[in-house]
Amino acid sequence: QVQLVESGGGLVQAGDSLRLSCAASGRTRYNNIMGWFRQAPGKEREFVAAIDWSGVDTQYSHSVKGRFTISRDNARNTVYLQMNSLKPEDTAIYYCAAAGWMPLMTSTPPRANSWGQGTQVTVSS
């Protein structure tokens, strides 16, 4: 099991940037695919981005590609989500997740092994 703790959420205006962090602890070696998901009120949780251990393989949803960047610092067991050009429709609770294989992260529904508690991102117009 991996323990995940997100941070960095907040209230921003449209066009602003925000960086989320997710600190992982526990069995990170066996759950080395890290990802971000989000859930807006009244909607299902949706995939945002994922990254493999090396950082070479990254996946993004169409709605955030070109605006969001996922990265990781393995020495700190931390994954980041840099969010630029934020839009009101990006408003959601953002969750960090861990899985052992990329297809498990990007499948519908996702089959991640561990989830964080979430951090709220609110983008005002």
N, C-alpha and C positions, 0 to 999 in steps of 0.2 A: 504494500500500500504506500501511496505517496501522499504527503500532506502539502496542500497548496494554499498560499495566502496571497490574495491580490491587494494591490494598493494603487493609488494615483487617480482614482475617479474624482469627479467634481462637476461643477456647473460652469459652463463656458458659453461663449457666443458663437454663432455661426461663422465659419471661416477660421476659427481659432484652432490651436493644436493642443494635444494632451498626450501624455505618455503613461501607459499602464505598466505595472510591474507585477510579476508573479514569482514568489520565492517558493522553491520546492525543497522538501526534505523527505527522508525515508528511502524507499527502494527506487531511487531515481534511475539507477543503472538499467532496470528492467522496464522502465516506463519512460523511454527517452524521446518519444515524440510529444511535443508540447503544442498546445493549441489554445485559441481563444474562441469563445462563443458569446452570443448576446441574446437577451430576451427582452423584448419590449412589452409593455402592458397589453394583455389580450392577445398576444401572439406566441407562437411556438419558439423554442430556442433554436437559433440558427448558427451555422458555422460562419466564422469570420476569417480565421487564418490558422496555419499550423506550420511547424518547422521541425526538421529532423535534428539528430544529435550534432551533425557536422555543420548545420546551418546552410548547406547547399540546396537541399530540397525544401522549398517553401510553397505553400498553397494558400490561395486567397479566394474569397467569394467575389463574385462579379461586382457586387455593390460597393466594395471597399478597395478593389485593386487599383493601384495608382495613387491612392490617398493614404493607406495604412501600410506600415512596414513591421513585420515581426522579426525579432532577433533574439539572441540568447547569449548569456555569459555562463559557460559551463563551470568555470572556476567558482562562481557565486551561486550556481544552481538557480539561476534566475532567467526568466524569459520576459521580453518586453513587447509592447505593442505601441508603436508610435503612430498616432492618429493626427493627420493633417487635414486641413480644409473640411473641418467637421460641419455636418449638416444637422438640422433638427431631427431628421429621420434616423440619425445615429444614436438618438437617445434610447438607452436600454441599460439593463444590468449586464455587465460584462463578466463572464466566467472564464477562469483558466481551467485547463484540463490536461491530463497526461494519459498516454497510451503507449503500447509496446510496438505498434505498427501503424504506419501512415493511413492505410485504408480504414482502420478502425476509427481513426479520428475524423475522416471525411465521409464516412458512410452515413446513410439516413435510415434510422436515427443513429447518432454517433454512439460508438461503443468504447468510450474512454473508461479507463480504470478508476480514475480519481478526478474529483471536481473541487474547485475552490468554493468559497462562500459567496463570491460575487462582489463587484464594486459598481456603484451607480455612476453613470455618465449621463449628464443632461446638457443638451445643446439648445440654447434659446435662439429664436429667430430675430 
